[in-house]
């Protein structure tokens, strides 16, 4: 592989934290120094330029405005770098990988998001391996999408989820095959990856002030609170995490009425399943078709993280040929399998 030059965003996360009086907290300068050591010790490690964000954040504090900063940094360095690594906390990593996938249109280079469960400062850790893998994948030819590198796996970014909170293999992409893995060699399956885009690269900003709400159904949810939220606050969009194949209680007419009123009034309501895998099919059960009649849009097999990020993206775009509702239903970056 010819020598590649990467641009690296270090946003924060456990990976670069050190123990302090209140627990683990980001430690400016520490990860860049460790990374330089790892680069010297790893044959063929790509050249890179690193931008450390200030302040470094625990990704629980991530805000949509951070996505704009990341997309702008990638855009500013796009043409003179071969690939990108985003070093990030694991808690909201799936949201960031999803958001970047939508914001970076016609991406012709790898953008690899990684983090770790154990900080570099602890031994043994998963941080060093994840960094080496992320840099290696970011230098990969024929990879043109936002991916997550974690625990020797390469996952599509907008399919990746933090599924296991106490495992080194914290991330999976239950609704899409793994794009690549490291088993001695770095092996990936180009047939599963997005094709090289035809058009020119463009980074789009999102509007961080959009009111997008996530709501998970459960037996006993308070319809009064849902009514108040939808009728009074009129969010721009709602991601409803429904049961199974996209079902909700069709015996709960006040809930269906509230959803119907909101969607008529302009709230874009996307139905995703709260199952780890599977897809929404609102034609399957009466309990699902009632949601379709209430105006909900199927999110198919999108993860809740991808649905939230996609709504930020589509609702921030000037209207082109397709409106937000049509864009939600179709695959823009491989985030859903039907449409
Ligand atoms: N709370 C940390 C974060 O998301 C967890 C991690 O990085 O693993 O920044």
Boltz pocket constraint, residues with backbone or C-beta under 6 A from the ligand:
constraints:
  - pocket:
      binder: B
      contacts: [[A, 12], [A, 13], [A, 14], [A, 15], [A, 57], [A, 58], [A, 59], [A, 60], [A, 88], [A, 89], [A, 90], [A, 91], [A, 92], [A, 115], [A, 116], [A, 117]]
      max_distance: 6.0
